[in-house]
Amino acid sequence: MNMREIQRMQQEMQRKLAKMQEELESSQFTGTAGGGAVTITMNGKFEMSSVKIDPEAFNAEDIAELEVMVLAAARDAFNKANEVQERLASNVTGGMRIPGLF
């Protein structure tokens, strides 16, 4: 493999990574808890865009339960976004784990 081929491979990898990043940033991931009582939506950059709480599912005495469900829904959305990010990165790199990439 000569230097020109290596440079082409690097450029192709950078192009694929940029496309993957664009896809992730425009994707939305929804996490839920309590059978849908709490719903959190975040993008591929792990930024939360909405939190929805079913008011019928809680009363004032259930604040501790609500806090646990918000945290669980956030983790669910984060895990979904992370899973897609890892899958896309694996597709781009052909399954090679590149330190510092993700």
DSSP file (Angstrom, degrees, kcal/mol; ACC not computed):
  #  RESIDUE AA STRUCTURE BP1 BP2  ACC     N-H-->O    O-->H-N    N-H-->O    O-->H-N    TCO  KAPPA ALPHA  PHI   PSI    X-CA   Y-CA   Z-CA
    1    1 A M              0   0    0      0, 0.0     2,-0.1     0, 0.0     0, 0.0   0.000 360.0 360.0 360.0 123.7    0.0    0.0    0.0
    2    2 A N     >  -     0   0    0      1,-0.1     4,-2.0     4,-0.0     5,-0.2  -0.388 360.0 -99.0 -93.8 175.1    1.6    3.3   -1.0
    3    3 A M  H  > S+     0   0    0      1,-0.2     4,-2.4     2,-0.2     5,-0.2   0.854 120.2  55.0 -62.5 -37.9    1.1    6.7    0.5
    4    4 A R  H  > S+     0   0    0      2,-0.2     4,-2.2     1,-0.2    -1,-0.2   0.905 108.7  48.2 -63.7 -42.2   -1.4    7.9   -2.1
    5    5 A E  H  > S+     0   0    0      2,-0.2     4,-2.3     1,-0.2    -1,-0.2   0.894 110.8  51.3 -65.1 -39.9   -3.7    4.9   -1.3
    6    6 A I  H  X S+     0   0    0     -4,-2.0     4,-2.3     2,-0.2    -2,-0.2   0.915 109.7  49.9 -63.4 -42.8   -3.4    5.5    2.4
    7    7 A Q  H  X S+     0   0    0     -4,-2.4     4,-2.5     2,-0.2    -2,-0.2   0.896 110.0  50.6 -63.1 -40.4   -4.3    9.2    1.9
    8    8 A R  H  X S+     0   0    0     -4,-2.2     4,-2.5     2,-0.2    -1,-0.2   0.910 110.1  50.2 -63.0 -41.7   -7.4    8.1   -0.2
    9    9 A M  H  X S+     0   0    0     -4,-2.3     4,-2.4     2,-0.2    -2,-0.2   0.911 110.7  49.6 -62.8 -41.8   -8.4    5.7    2.6
   10   10 A Q  H  X S+     0   0    0     -4,-2.3     4,-2.5     2,-0.2    -2,-0.2   0.914 111.2  48.9 -63.3 -42.8   -8.1    8.5    5.2
   11   11 A Q  H  X S+     0   0    0     -4,-2.5     4,-2.4     2,-0.2    -2,-0.2   0.906 111.6  48.9 -63.8 -41.6  -10.2   10.9    3.1
   12   12 A E  H  X S+     0   0    0     -4,-2.5     4,-2.5     2,-0.2    -1,-0.2   0.907 111.4  50.0 -64.3 -41.6  -12.9    8.3    2.6
   13   13 A M  H  X S+     0   0    0     -4,-2.4     4,-2.5     2,-0.2    -2,-0.2   0.911 111.2  49.0 -63.4 -42.9  -12.9    7.5    6.3
   14   14 A Q  H  X S+     0   0    0     -4,-2.5     4,-2.4     2,-0.2    -2,-0.2   0.894 111.0  50.3 -64.2 -39.8  -13.2   11.2    7.1
   15   15 A R  H  X S+     0   0    0     -4,-2.4     4,-2.1     2,-0.2    -2,-0.2   0.926 112.4  46.6 -63.5 -44.7  -16.1   11.6    4.6
   16   16 A K  H  X S+     0   0    0     -4,-2.5     4,-2.5     1,-0.2    -2,-0.2   0.898 112.0  50.6 -65.1 -40.2  -17.9    8.6    6.1
   17   17 A L  H  X S+     0   0    0     -4,-2.5     4,-2.5     2,-0.2    -1,-0.2   0.901 109.7  50.5 -65.0 -40.4  -17.4    9.9    9.6
   18   18 A A  H  X S+     0   0    0     -4,-2.4     4,-2.1     2,-0.2    -1,-0.2   0.910 111.6  47.9 -63.4 -41.8  -18.7   13.4    8.7
   19   19 A K  H  X S+     0   0    0     -4,-2.1     4,-2.3     2,-0.2    -2,-0.2   0.909 111.5  50.6 -64.5 -42.0  -21.8   11.8    7.1
   20   20 A M  H  X S+     0   0    0     -4,-2.5     4,-2.6     1,-0.2    -2,-0.2   0.911 109.0  51.4 -61.4 -43.3  -22.3    9.6   10.2
   21   21 A Q  H  X S+     0   0    0     -4,-2.5     4,-2.5     1,-0.2    -1,-0.2   0.901 109.3  50.3 -62.0 -41.6  -22.0   12.7   12.5
   22   22 A E  H  X S+     0   0    0     -4,-2.1     4,-1.6     2,-0.2    -1,-0.2   0.916 110.6  49.8 -61.7 -43.8  -24.7   14.5   10.4
   23   23 A E  H  X S+     0   0    0     -4,-2.3     4,-0.7     1,-0.2    -2,-0.2   0.926 112.2  47.5 -61.4 -44.8  -27.0   11.5   10.6
   24   24 A L  H >< S+     0   0    0     -4,-2.6    20,-1.4     1,-0.2     3,-0.9   0.920 108.9  53.0 -63.5 -43.9  -26.6   11.3   14.4
   25   25 A E  H 3< S+     0   0    0     -4,-2.5    -1,-0.2     1,-0.3    20,-0.2   0.821 112.5  44.9 -63.7 -30.4  -27.1   15.0   14.9
   26   26 A S  H 3< S+     0   0    0     -4,-1.6    -1,-0.3    -5,-0.2    -2,-0.2   0.538  96.2  97.1 -90.7  -6.1  -30.4   14.9   13.0
   27   27 A S    <<  -     0   0    0     -3,-0.9    17,-0.8    -4,-0.7     2,-0.4  -0.526  60.9-149.8 -83.2 150.4  -31.6   11.7   14.7
   28   28 A Q  E     -A   43   0A   0     15,-0.2     2,-0.4    -2,-0.2    15,-0.2  -0.961   7.4-164.0-119.3 138.6  -34.0   11.7   17.7
   29   29 A F  E     -A   42   0A   0     13,-3.3    13,-2.6    -2,-0.4     2,-0.5  -0.985   4.7-156.9-126.0 131.7  -34.0    9.1   20.4
   30   30 A T  E     -A   41   0A   0     -2,-0.4     2,-0.4    11,-0.2    11,-0.2  -0.926   6.4-170.1-114.8 128.0  -36.8    8.6   22.8
   31   31 A G  E     -A   40   0A   0      9,-3.3     9,-2.9    -2,-0.5     2,-0.3  -0.901   8.0-169.3-113.0 144.7  -36.5    7.0   26.2
   32   32 A T  E     -A   39   0A   0     -2,-0.4     2,-0.3     7,-0.2     7,-0.2  -0.891   9.0-176.3-130.9 161.5  -39.4    6.0   28.4
   33   33 A A  E >>> +A   38   0A   0      5,-1.9     5,-2.0    -2,-0.3     4,-0.7  -0.978  65.2  30.6-149.7 157.5  -40.0    4.8   32.0
   34   34 A G  G >45S-     0   0    0     -2,-0.3     3,-0.7     1,-0.2    -1,-0.1   0.856 130.6 -58.5  62.9  36.2  -43.0    3.7   33.9
   35   35 A G  G 345S-     0   0    0      1,-0.2    -1,-0.2     2,-0.1    -3,-0.0   0.814 112.4 -40.0  65.0  29.7  -44.8    2.4   30.9
   36   36 A G  G <45S+     0   0    0     -3,-0.6    -1,-0.2     2,-0.3    -2,-0.2   0.455 106.2 122.5  97.6   2.3  -44.7    5.7   29.2
   37   37 A A  T <<5S+     0   0    0     -3,-0.7    17,-2.8    -4,-0.7     2,-0.4   0.839  83.0  32.8 -64.3 -31.2  -45.5    7.9   32.3
   38   38 A V  E   <S-AB  33  53A   0     -5,-2.0    -5,-1.9    15,-0.2     2,-0.4  -0.995  72.7-178.7-127.9 130.9  -42.2    9.7   31.6
   39   39 A T  E     -AB  32  52A   0     13,-2.6    13,-3.1    -2,-0.4     2,-0.4  -0.997   2.7-174.6-131.9 129.9  -40.7   10.3   28.1
   40   40 A I  E     -AB  31  51A   0     -9,-2.9    -9,-3.3    -2,-0.4     2,-0.4  -0.984   5.9-162.2-124.9 135.8  -37.5   12.0   27.3
   41   41 A T  E     +AB  30  50A   0      9,-2.3     8,-3.2    -2,-0.4     9,-1.5  -0.953  15.0 168.4-117.7 135.6  -36.2   12.8   23.8
   42   42 A M  E     -AB  29  48A   0    -13,-2.6   -13,-3.3    -2,-0.4     6,-0.2  -0.949  26.4-122.6-139.8 162.1  -32.6   13.6   22.9
   43   43 A N  E >   -A   28   0A   0      4,-2.0     3,-2.0    -2,-0.3   -15,-0.2  -0.345  42.9 -87.8 -95.6-178.5  -30.6   14.0   19.7
   44   44 A G  T 3  S+     0   0    0    -20,-1.4   -19,-0.2   -17,-0.8   -20,-0.1   0.570 125.9  62.0 -69.0  -8.9  -27.4   12.1   18.7
   45   45 A K  T 3  S-     0   0    0    -20,-0.2    -1,-0.3   -21,-0.2     3,-0.1   0.257 119.0-111.7 -95.4  10.5  -25.3   14.7   20.5
   46   46 A F    <   +     0   0    0     -3,-2.0     2,-0.6     1,-0.2    -2,-0.2   0.776  69.8 145.3  65.0  29.9  -27.0   13.6   23.7
   47   47 A E        -     0   0    0     -4,-0.1    -4,-2.0     2,-0.0     2,-0.3  -0.877  48.8-129.3 -98.0 124.2  -28.8   16.9   24.1
   48   48 A M  E     +B   42   0A   0     -2,-0.6    -6,-0.3    -6,-0.2     3,-0.1  -0.542  27.6 177.1 -74.6 133.7  -32.3   16.5   25.6
   49   49 A S  E     +     0   0A   0     -8,-3.2     2,-0.3     1,-0.3    -7,-0.2   0.623  62.4  12.2-110.4 -20.8  -35.0   18.3   23.6
   50   50 A S  E     -B   41   0A   0     -9,-1.5    -9,-2.3     2,-0.0     2,-0.4  -0.991  47.2-164.5-158.1 151.4  -38.1   17.3   25.5
   51   51 A V  E     -B   40   0A   0     -2,-0.3     2,-0.4   -11,-0.2   -11,-0.2  -0.993  15.7-172.2-132.7 124.5  -39.4   15.8   28.8
   52   52 A K  E     -B   39   0A   0    -13,-3.1   -13,-2.6    -2,-0.4     2,-0.5  -0.974   2.6-172.7-122.7 133.5  -43.0   14.7   29.0
   53   53 A I  E     -B   38   0A   0     -2,-0.4   -15,-0.2   -15,-0.2   -16,-0.1  -0.988  24.9-130.8-127.2 125.0  -44.7   13.6   32.2
   54   54 A D    >   -     0   0    0    -17,-2.8     3,-1.7    -2,-0.5     4,-0.4  -0.637  15.4-156.1 -73.2 111.7  -48.1   12.1   32.3
   55   55 A P  G >  S+     0   0    0      0, 0.0     3,-0.7     0, 0.0    -1,-0.2   0.745  90.3  61.8 -65.1 -21.6  -49.9   14.1   35.0
   56   56 A E  G 3  S+     0   0    0      1,-0.2    -2,-0.1   -19,-0.0   -19,-0.0   0.693  96.0  61.6 -74.6 -17.5  -52.3   11.3   35.6
   57   57 A A  G <  S+     0   0    0     -3,-1.7     2,-0.3   -20,-0.1    -1,-0.2   0.604 106.1  41.7 -85.9 -11.6  -49.5    8.9   36.5
   58   58 A F    <   -     0   0    0     -3,-0.7     2,-0.3    -4,-0.4     5,-0.0  -0.936  55.5-164.6-137.2 154.8  -48.3   10.9   39.6
   59   59 A N    >   -     0   0    0     -2,-0.3     3,-2.2    -3,-0.0    -3,-0.0  -0.829  48.1 -90.0-127.4 174.1  -49.5   12.8   42.6
   60   60 A A  G >  S+     0   0    0      1,-0.3     3,-0.8    -2,-0.3    -2,-0.0   0.775 124.5  56.7 -57.7 -29.0  -47.6   15.1   44.9
   61   61 A E  G 3  S+     0   0    0      1,-0.2     3,-0.4     2,-0.1    -1,-0.3   0.636  96.7  65.7 -78.4 -12.0  -46.6   12.3   47.2
   62   62 A D  G <>  +     0   0    0     -3,-2.2     4,-2.4     1,-0.2    -1,-0.2   0.120  61.3 118.0 -96.6  21.4  -44.9   10.4   44.4
   63   63 A I  H <> S+     0   0    0     -3,-0.8     4,-2.5     1,-0.2    -1,-0.2   0.883  74.8  52.1 -58.0 -41.3  -42.2   12.9   43.7
   64   64 A A  H  > S+     0   0    0     -3,-0.4     4,-1.9     1,-0.2    -1,-0.2   0.904 110.8  48.0 -62.3 -41.2  -39.4   10.5   44.6
   65   65 A E  H  > S+     0   0    0      2,-0.2     4,-2.2     1,-0.2    -1,-0.2   0.899 110.4  52.1 -65.4 -40.8  -40.9    7.9   42.2
   66   66 A L  H  X S+     0   0    0     -4,-2.4     4,-2.5     1,-0.2    -2,-0.2   0.918 107.4  52.1 -61.2 -44.6  -41.1   10.6   39.5
   67   67 A E  H  X S+     0   0    0     -4,-2.5     4,-2.1     1,-0.2    -1,-0.2   0.901 109.5  49.5 -59.2 -42.2  -37.4   11.5   39.9
   68   68 A V  H  X S+     0   0    0     -4,-1.9     4,-2.3     1,-0.2    -1,-0.2   0.902 111.5  48.9 -63.8 -41.5  -36.4    7.9   39.5
   69   69 A M  H  X S+     0   0    0     -4,-2.2     4,-2.6     2,-0.2    -2,-0.2   0.870 108.3  52.9 -69.2 -36.6  -38.5    7.5   36.3
   70   70 A V  H  X S+     0   0    0     -4,-2.5     4,-2.3     2,-0.2    -1,-0.2   0.936 111.7  46.8 -62.4 -45.0  -37.1   10.7   34.8
   71   71 A L  H  X S+     0   0    0     -4,-2.1     4,-2.3    -5,-0.2    -2,-0.2   0.911 112.6  49.6 -62.4 -42.5  -33.6    9.4   35.4
   72   72 A A  H  X S+     0   0    0     -4,-2.3     4,-2.2     1,-0.2    -2,-0.2   0.898 110.9  49.3 -64.5 -40.6  -34.5    6.0   33.9
   73   73 A A  H  X S+     0   0    0     -4,-2.6     4,-2.4     2,-0.2    -1,-0.2   0.892 110.4  51.1 -66.6 -39.1  -36.1    7.6   30.8
   74   74 A A  H  X S+     0   0    0     -4,-2.3     4,-2.5     2,-0.2    -2,-0.2   0.917 111.0  48.1 -63.5 -43.1  -32.9    9.7   30.3
   75   75 A R  H  X S+     0   0    0     -4,-2.3     4,-2.8     2,-0.2    -2,-0.2   0.896 109.9  52.8 -63.4 -39.8  -30.7    6.6   30.6
   76   76 A D  H  X S+     0   0    0     -4,-2.2     4,-2.0     2,-0.2    -2,-0.2   0.933 111.9  44.3 -61.8 -47.2  -33.0    4.8   28.1
   77   77 A A  H  X S+     0   0    0     -4,-2.4     4,-2.4     2,-0.2    -2,-0.2   0.915 114.0  50.8 -64.1 -42.7  -32.7    7.6   25.6
   78   78 A F  H  X S+     0   0    0     -4,-2.5     4,-2.8     1,-0.2    -2,-0.2   0.925 109.8  49.9 -60.6 -45.9  -28.9    7.9   26.1
   79   79 A N  H  X S+     0   0    0     -4,-2.8     4,-2.4     1,-0.2    -1,-0.2   0.883 110.3  50.2 -62.5 -38.9  -28.4    4.2   25.6
   80   80 A K  H  X S+     0   0    0     -4,-2.0     4,-1.9     2,-0.2    -1,-0.2   0.928 113.3  45.3 -65.2 -44.9  -30.4    4.2   22.4
   81   81 A A  H  X S+     0   0    0     -4,-2.4     4,-2.3     1,-0.2    -2,-0.2   0.912 114.1  49.4 -64.4 -42.2  -28.4    7.1   21.0
   82   82 A N  H  X S+     0   0    0     -4,-2.8     4,-2.6     2,-0.2    -2,-0.2   0.891 108.4  53.4 -64.4 -40.7  -25.1    5.5   22.1
   83   83 A E  H  X S+     0   0    0     -4,-2.4     4,-2.2     2,-0.2    -1,-0.2   0.917 111.2  45.2 -61.4 -44.6  -26.1    2.2   20.5
   84   84 A V  H  X S+     0   0    0     -4,-1.9     4,-2.7     2,-0.2     5,-0.2   0.906 111.8  53.0 -66.3 -41.0  -26.8    3.8   17.2
   85   85 A Q  H  X S+     0   0    0     -4,-2.3     4,-2.3     1,-0.2    -2,-0.2   0.922 111.2  45.9 -60.3 -44.8  -23.6    5.8   17.4
   86   86 A E  H  X S+     0   0    0     -4,-2.6     4,-2.2     2,-0.2    -1,-0.2   0.891 112.6  50.6 -65.8 -39.8  -21.5    2.7   18.1
   87   87 A R  H  X S+     0   0    0     -4,-2.2     4,-2.0     2,-0.2    -2,-0.2   0.925 112.1  46.5 -65.3 -44.1  -23.2    0.8   15.3
   88   88 A L  H  X S+     0   0    0     -4,-2.7     4,-2.1     2,-0.2    -2,-0.2   0.909 112.3  50.5 -63.8 -41.8  -22.6    3.6   12.8
   89   89 A A  H  X S+     0   0    0     -4,-2.3     4,-2.4    -5,-0.2     6,-0.3   0.895 109.3  51.6 -63.3 -39.5  -19.0    3.9   13.9
   90   90 A S  H  X>S+     0   0    0     -4,-2.2     5,-2.3     1,-0.2     4,-0.7   0.886 109.1  50.6 -64.7 -38.7  -18.5    0.2   13.5
   91   91 A N  H  <5S+     0   0    0     -4,-2.0     3,-0.4     3,-0.2    -2,-0.2   0.897 112.3  46.9 -64.7 -39.9  -19.9    0.4    9.9
   92   92 A V  H  <5S+     0   0    0     -4,-2.1    -2,-0.2     1,-0.2    -1,-0.2   0.897 118.2  40.1 -69.1 -40.9  -17.6    3.2    9.0
   93   93 A T  H ><5S-     0   0    0     -4,-2.4     3,-1.2    -5,-0.2    -1,-0.2   0.403 110.0-115.8 -92.2   3.1  -14.5    1.6   10.4
   94   94 A G  T 3<5S-     0   0    0     -4,-0.7    -3,-0.2    -3,-0.4    -4,-0.1   0.805  75.3 -53.9  67.1  27.8  -15.3   -1.9    9.3
   95   95 A G  T 3 <S+     0   0    0     -5,-2.3     2,-0.2     1,-0.3    -1,-0.2   0.348 102.4 136.3  89.8  -7.3  -15.5   -3.1   12.9
   96   96 A M    <   -     0   0    0     -3,-1.2     2,-0.7    -6,-0.3    -1,-0.3  -0.556  54.1-132.2 -74.2 137.2  -12.1   -1.9   13.9
   97   97 A R        -     0   0    0     -2,-0.2    -1,-0.1    -3,-0.1    -7,-0.0  -0.823  21.1-163.3 -90.1 114.4  -12.1   -0.1   17.3
   98   98 A I    >>  -     0   0    0     -2,-0.7     3,-2.2     1,-0.0     4,-0.6  -0.884  22.9-120.3-102.3 115.7  -10.2    3.1   16.8
   99   99 A P  T 34 S+     0   0    0      0, 0.0    -1,-0.0     0, 0.0    -2,-0.0  -0.253  95.2  14.4 -56.6 135.0   -9.1    4.6   20.2
  100  100 A G  T 34 S+     0   0    0      1,-0.0    -2,-0.0     0, 0.0     0, 0.0   0.354  98.9 100.6  84.7  -6.0  -10.5    8.1   20.7
  101  101 A L  T <4        0   0    0     -3,-2.2    -4,-0.0     1,-0.0    -1,-0.0   0.966 360.0 360.0 -76.3 -53.1  -13.1    7.8   18.0
  102  102 A F     <        0   0    0     -4,-0.6   -16,-0.1   -16,-0.0    -1,-0.0   0.245 360.0 360.0-146.9 360.0  -16.1    7.0   20.2
